[in-house]
Amino acid sequence: MGKELYRVTKDGGVVVWVVGDRVKNGSETLLPFKQALYFQEIGFNIHDTMIYQKNAMPFPEQTRYIQCFEYMFVMSKGRIKTHNLLKEKTKGYKPSASSSQRNADGTTTKLKYKQGKEYRNRWNVWVYDVGYNKTTKDKIAYEHPATFPEQLAQDHILSWSNEGDIVFDPMCGAGTTCKMAWLNKRNFIGIDISEEYINNICKPRLKQYGWNESNLNNTINY
């Protein structure tokens, strides 16, 4: 799949690869790192290594600290073209602050100075609510065994694309990426190996938001 993703990605385009590790024979596999190195070997730049942190875990480990995150590798084909970095309010921000300077004659002069920017780029650890009715309000989506937060998909779509761009999801499952692309005025292509997921979850879910199968710029298939 990696080589095909590289082939279909335009120069300057971005692939976001979300992957968690797993334990096999008592050891973590380090699969996320192996995959990232493979993507790098076939030509992708590893633009950012991010963390998707979940605020809940249904089946915590008993011999390890609770595994509450997955990796998000943001990879680009050549120099990244679009980057609309999300902002958040700087903690403790004040428009200005004052201080004083003592002069040679013993008097003091009040000084004012700026305290940085009111908004700054978000950190690359993103925390999301997960679980029933938190990952999404669409009840039909929970018929898929592995949904991820709509907000996560939207945040990446807004960060690395503009309106009218094409968002491609080669494992669209419950249609989360397709839905958020549609709602944010991006064109999308969604495919999945499972005909059942496409016809029984993804398409019905999208139709709730005005999508229809005649729209050739926004397609879902298997």
N, C-alpha and C positions, 0 to 999 in steps of 0.2 A: 504493500500500500504506500510506503514512503516514497518510492520512486514515482508512482503515479501521482501522488500529491505534488511532488516537485514539478512534474511535467505539466500539470494543469494550472499551477499557480503562476500568475503573471509576475513579471519582474517588478519588484517592490512590494509584492503581495505578502500576506501574513497567514501562517497556519498556527492555530492555538491547539496544543496537544495536552489534554487533561488526563492524567494517569496516576493511580495510586499503586503503592507497592503491595506485595502479598507475601505470606510466609509459606515456605515449602520445606518440609523435613526439618522444621525447627529454626530455619534461617530466612531472613528477608532476602528476596531474590535480586534486589537492586535493579529491577526491570526498568523503572523510569529513567535511570541514568544510562542504561544500555541503549534504550530507545533514543534518548537525546543524542548520544554519541553517534548512533547510526544515522540519524537525520543530518547531523553535521558532516559525516563522511560523504553523504550523497549530494551535498551542496548547500544545504540550508545554513543560514546564520542563526545562532541561538541568541536572539535579541534580548530576551529577559527570562529569568527563571523565577516563577511566581509560586505562591502558595494559596490554595483554596482551602480555607479552614472551616470546618463544620462546627456548629455550636451544640451538636447532639450526636450521640453514638449509641445505637440500639443494642449492640452486642460487644461490649468492651472486653479487651484481652484481660486475662487473669494473671499472666506472668510478665506482661509488659505494660508500660504506661499507655494510656488510652490513645490509640492512633486516630487523630482527629483531622488529618489534612491529606490533601493530594497535591501533586505537583502540577503546575501549569507552565509548559514551555511555550514561549512566544517565539516563533521562528519566522524568519523572513527570507525571501528569495532575492538575494542581493541587498542593496541599501533600501531600508524600509521607506515606503512612500507616504503612508498616511499614519499619523499619530495624534489623535485627539485625546490627550491624556486627561483623565478625570481628576477633578479637584475636590479638596475638602477644606473646611475652615481651619485655619491655624489655631491650635489651642493656645489660650492665653493672649490672643492677639489684642493689641491696643493701637489705635491710629497713631498715637505718638506718646512719648514718655518724656519726662523732664529730669534734668540733672542740674548741677551747679558747678561753676568754675570759680576758684578763688583767684582774684587778681593780685598783682604785686603790692597794691596799696592796702590789701586786707579786705577789700570789698568782694562781694560775690556777684556773679552774673548767671542768670538762669539760662539754660540751654534746652533746646528741644531737638529731638531726633526721631527718625522713623524706626519702627520696630519690625521691619521685614514686611512680607506680603500678607494680606488678609487671607488669601487662599493659596494653598500649595498643592503640588501633585500628590495623589494618594500614595500610600505605601504599597509595596507589591505583595503584601499579605492581605488577602480579601476574605472577610468573614461573612458567612451567610447562615440564615435560619434554614434548617432542613427538617424534613418530616412531613407527615400528612397535613395538608392545608397550609403548609409553609413554603415548601418547594414550589408549589403552584396551587392556585385555587381550582384548576381544571380537574375535576374528579376522574375524568376518563384517562388522564395521564398516568394515574397510579395502577392501571392495568399493565403497565410496563414495569419490569423488575428493577430498573436502574435509572431513575430520573435524576436530573440535577437542577439546581435552582434557576428559574427563569432570569433572575437578576444577574446571575453570573454570565449567562449567555448574552444578555443585553449589554452588560458593562464591557465585554470584549468587542461586541459588534460596534458599539459607539466609539470605542477606543481606536479601532484599527480599520474602520471603513467610513465612507461618506454615503449620504442618501444617493440611491441609484446604483451603488456598487452591487456586485454579486457576492452573496455569502453561500458557501458550499459546505454541506455537512454530509460526509460519506457514510456515517452511521447515525442516521437521524432519529431512529428509535421512536420515541413518543412525540417527536416534532417540536421540541422546545426551541432549538436554534431557528428552525423555520418560522415558528410563531413570532419570535422576537425580531427576526429580520423583517418580517411582514409588517409588524406594528411600528417599526422604526424606519419604514419607507426604503428598505433595501430589497433588491431582487434576491431570490434564493433558489438553490437547487438542493433537494434533499433526496438521498437514496438510502436504502437499507436492505440487507440480505433477507429480511423477514417480510414476506408478503402480508402476513397477519398483522404485524405492527403498522405497516403502511395503511392498509385498508380499514382496520378496526380501531386504530388509535390516532395515528397521525392526521390522516385526511379529515375524519370527523371533527377532530379537535380544531384544525385550522378553519373549517367551515363555520365554526361558531364566531369567527372574527372576520367574516366577509370574503374569505378566500374561496375560489372555485377552480375546478380542474381545467377550465378553458383558458386560464391565465397562463400563457406560454412563458412569461418571464419569471414565473414562480412555480416551479414544478416539483412534484414529489413522486418517486417511483421506486421500484425494487429491481 
